[in-house]
Amino acid sequence: MTDGDYDYLIKLLALGDSGVGKTTFLYRYTDNKFNPKFITTVGIDFREKRVVYNSRGPNGSSGKAFKVHLQLWDTAGQERFRSLTTAFFRDAMGFLLMFDLTSQQSFLNVRNWMSQLQANAYCENPDIVLIGNKADLSDQREVNERQAKDLADKYGIPYFETSAATGQNVEKSVDTLLDLIMKRMEQCVDKTQASDTANGESSGKLESAKPEDRKCAC
């Protein structure tokens, strides 16, 4: 795909405590490489990737293929940058909420991050995937899978255990988040089309929806 040659621009935000591996995770996803020497992110940074999303029909059949440009925002986890990073919450369409499987404290802080999300995201029920990173460090593990799954179930969000070092579930977790976002957008389009039809209009394009309606179905 050339620059500008895409159907959708989707902004994703990675968040979680400092040191959980957000930067190495995103680097693994965009470049399929592992760099253990990344320094702590100061403020906010972002990476980009182009993907093709294949929609599904109601009966599971293959639908239209969409070209998607992903912007993956990498936030600083330290408290002193919190006011800066939360300013980006409202612009993001999906969230990769990460903790470190070798740090019980980073897992306990997931609840604080969820509170931040619910207060600052585009709606009270945004699209989120919970990620337990550093799954390759099994001998240092402090958070068991059942704990994490129970928390994800409580919030009604998917959970993946990933490793930026090996690539385990990195792509799958981002693909799952993208699928949630695209389905939400399709619901928005369907609602807009139904509304336009009821009003005797035929537009029904996502672009014609009001800004606050583009991320609907909360």
C-alpha positions as CSV (number, residue, x, y, z in Angstrom):
1,M,0.0,0.0,0.0
2,T,1.2,3.5,-0.8
3,D,0.9,6.5,1.5
4,G,-2.8,7.4,1.8
5,D,-3.9,4.2,0.2
6,Y,-6.1,2.8,2.9
7,D,-9.7,2.6,3.9
8,Y,-9.4,3.2,7.6
9,L,-7.0,4.9,10.0
10,I,-7.2,3.2,13.4
11,K,-5.4,4.6,16.5
12,L,-4.5,2.1,19.2
13,L,-3.1,3.0,22.6
14,A,-0.8,0.8,24.6
15,L,-0.9,1.5,28.4
16,G,0.2,0.0,31.6
17,D,2.9,0.5,34.3
18,S,6.4,1.5,33.3
19,G,8.6,-1.6,32.5
20,V,5.8,-4.0,31.5
21,G,7.2,-4.1,27.9
22,K,4.9,-1.9,25.9
23,T,7.7,-0.6,23.6
24,T,9.2,-4.0,22.9
25,F,5.7,-5.4,22.3
26,L,4.9,-2.8,19.7
27,Y,8.3,-3.1,18.1
28,R,7.7,-6.9,17.8
29,Y,4.3,-6.3,16.3
30,T,5.4,-3.7,13.7
31,D,8.9,-5.0,12.9
32,N,8.8,-8.6,14.1
33,K,12.0,-8.0,16.0
34,F,12.9,-8.0,19.7
35,N,15.1,-5.3,21.1
36,P,15.7,-5.7,24.9
37,K,17.7,-2.5,25.0
38,F,14.8,0.0,24.7
39,I,15.0,2.8,27.2
40,T,12.0,4.0,29.2
41,T,9.5,5.9,27.0
42,V,9.4,9.6,27.9
43,G,5.9,11.0,27.3
44,I,4.5,9.3,24.2
45,D,5.7,7.8,21.0
46,F,4.1,5.8,18.2
47,R,4.7,3.2,15.6
48,E,2.7,2.4,12.4
49,K,1.7,-0.7,10.4
50,R,-0.5,-1.4,7.4
51,V,-2.8,-4.5,7.6
52,V,-5.7,-6.0,5.6
53,Y,-8.8,-6.7,7.6
54,N,-11.2,-9.3,6.2
55,S,-14.8,-8.7,7.4
56,R,-17.1,-11.5,8.1
57,G,-20.7,-12.0,7.0
58,P,-23.5,-12.9,9.5
59,N,-23.1,-16.6,8.6
60,G,-19.3,-16.5,8.9
61,S,-18.7,-16.1,5.2
62,S,-15.8,-13.9,4.0
63,G,-16.9,-10.3,3.4
64,K,-15.1,-7.3,2.1
65,A,-11.3,-6.8,2.6
66,F,-10.4,-3.4,4.1
67,K,-6.9,-1.8,4.0
68,V,-6.2,-0.5,7.5
69,H,-3.5,1.9,8.6
70,L,-2.7,1.3,12.3
71,Q,-1.2,4.0,14.5
72,L,0.0,2.3,17.7
73,W,0.7,4.9,20.4
74,D,3.2,4.0,23.1
75,T,2.6,5.7,26.4
76,A,4.9,6.3,29.4
77,G,3.8,4.4,32.4
78,Q,5.3,6.8,35.1
79,E,2.9,8.8,37.2
80,R,4.6,12.1,36.3
81,F,3.5,11.6,32.6
82,R,-0.1,10.6,33.5
83,S,-1.7,13.9,32.6
84,L,0.0,13.9,29.2
85,T,-0.9,10.3,28.3
86,T,-4.5,10.5,29.4
87,A,-4.9,13.4,26.9
88,F,-4.5,10.8,24.2
89,F,-7.2,8.4,25.6
90,R,-10.1,10.1,23.9
91,D,-8.5,10.0,20.5
92,A,-7.7,6.3,20.6
93,M,-10.2,3.7,19.2
94,G,-8.9,0.7,21.1
95,F,-6.5,0.0,24.0
96,L,-3.8,-2.6,24.7
97,L,-3.8,-2.7,28.5
98,M,-0.6,-4.5,29.6
99,F,0.9,-5.8,32.8
100,D,4.0,-7.8,33.5
101,L,3.5,-11.5,34.4
102,T,6.6,-11.3,36.6
103,S,5.3,-8.3,38.6
104,Q,2.3,-8.8,40.8
105,Q,2.1,-5.0,41.4
106,S,1.8,-4.2,37.7
107,F,-1.2,-6.6,37.7
108,L,-2.8,-5.1,40.7
109,N,-2.5,-1.7,39.0
110,V,-4.6,-2.9,36.1
111,R,-7.7,-1.8,38.1
112,N,-6.3,1.8,38.3
113,W,-5.6,1.8,34.6
114,M,-9.2,0.6,33.9
115,S,-10.5,3.5,36.1
116,Q,-8.4,5.9,34.1
117,L,-9.8,4.5,30.9
118,Q,-13.4,4.6,32.0
119,A,-12.9,8.3,33.0
120,N,-11.0,9.5,29.9
121,A,-11.7,7.2,26.9
122,Y,-14.3,8.0,24.2
123,C,-17.0,6.1,26.2
124,E,-17.4,4.1,29.4
125,N,-17.1,0.8,27.6
126,P,-14.2,1.2,25.1
127,D,-12.6,-1.7,23.2
128,I,-9.8,-3.2,25.3
129,V,-7.6,-6.3,25.3
130,L,-5.9,-7.2,28.5
131,I,-2.3,-8.5,28.0
132,G,0.0,-10.3,30.4
133,N,3.5,-9.7,28.9
134,K,6.8,-11.6,29.4
135,A,5.2,-15.0,29.2
136,D,8.7,-16.4,28.3
137,L,10.0,-15.7,31.8
138,S,8.1,-18.6,33.4
139,D,10.6,-19.0,36.2
140,Q,10.0,-15.4,37.4
141,R,6.2,-15.5,37.1
142,E,4.2,-13.9,39.9
143,V,0.7,-13.7,38.3
144,N,-1.1,-17.0,37.4
145,E,-3.3,-17.3,34.3
146,R,-6.5,-17.9,36.3
147,Q,-6.1,-14.6,38.2
148,A,-5.7,-12.7,35.0
149,K,-8.5,-14.5,33.2
150,D,-10.9,-13.8,36.2
151,L,-10.0,-10.1,36.0
152,A,-10.6,-10.0,32.3
153,D,-13.9,-11.8,32.7
154,K,-14.9,-9.3,35.3
155,Y,-14.4,-6.4,32.8
156,G,-15.8,-8.5,29.9
157,I,-12.6,-8.1,27.8
158,P,-10.3,-10.7,26.0
159,Y,-7.1,-11.8,27.7
160,F,-3.8,-12.9,26.1
161,E,-0.4,-13.9,27.5
162,T,2.3,-12.6,25.3
163,S,6.0,-12.4,24.8
164,A,7.8,-9.7,22.9
165,A,10.9,-11.9,23.0
166,T,9.4,-14.9,21.2
167,G,6.4,-13.2,19.5
168,Q,3.9,-15.4,21.3
169,N,0.3,-14.1,20.8
170,V,1.6,-10.5,20.0
171,E,-0.1,-10.4,16.6
172,K,-3.1,-12.3,17.8
173,S,-3.9,-9.9,20.6
174,V,-3.7,-6.9,18.3
175,D,-5.8,-8.6,15.6
176,T,-8.4,-9.4,18.3
177,L,-8.6,-5.7,19.3
178,L,-8.8,-4.6,15.6
179,D,-11.7,-7.1,15.1
180,L,-13.6,-5.6,18.0
181,I,-13.1,-2.0,16.7
182,M,-14.1,-2.9,13.1
183,K,-17.2,-4.7,14.3
184,R,-18.1,-1.6,16.4
185,M,-17.7,0.6,13.4
186,E,-19.8,-1.7,11.2
187,Q,-22.6,-1.4,13.9
188,C,-22.2,2.3,13.6
189,V,-22.6,2.3,9.9
190,D,-25.6,-0.1,10.1
191,K,-27.3,2.3,12.6
192,T,-26.6,5.3,10.5
193,Q,-27.9,3.6,7.4
194,A,-31.1,2.6,9.2
195,S,-31.5,6.1,10.5
196,D,-31.0,7.7,7.1
197,T,-33.4,5.2,5.5
198,A,-36.0,6.1,8.1
199,N,-35.5,9.8,7.4
200,G,-35.6,9.2,3.6
201,E,-31.9,9.7,3.1
202,S,-29.5,7.3,1.3
203,S,-26.0,8.4,2.5
204,G,-25.3,6.1,5.3
205,K,-21.5,6.6,5.2
206,L,-19.5,6.5,8.3
207,E,-18.0,9.9,7.4
208,S,-21.5,11.4,7.6
209,A,-22.0,10.4,11.1
210,K,-21.6,12.9,13.9
211,P,-18.2,12.7,15.6
212,E,-19.6,11.4,18.8
213,D,-21.4,8.7,16.9
214,R,-18.4,7.3,15.1
215,K,-17.3,5.2,18.1
216,C,-20.8,4.2,19.2
217,A,-22.3,1.0,20.5
218,C,-20.9,1.6,24.0
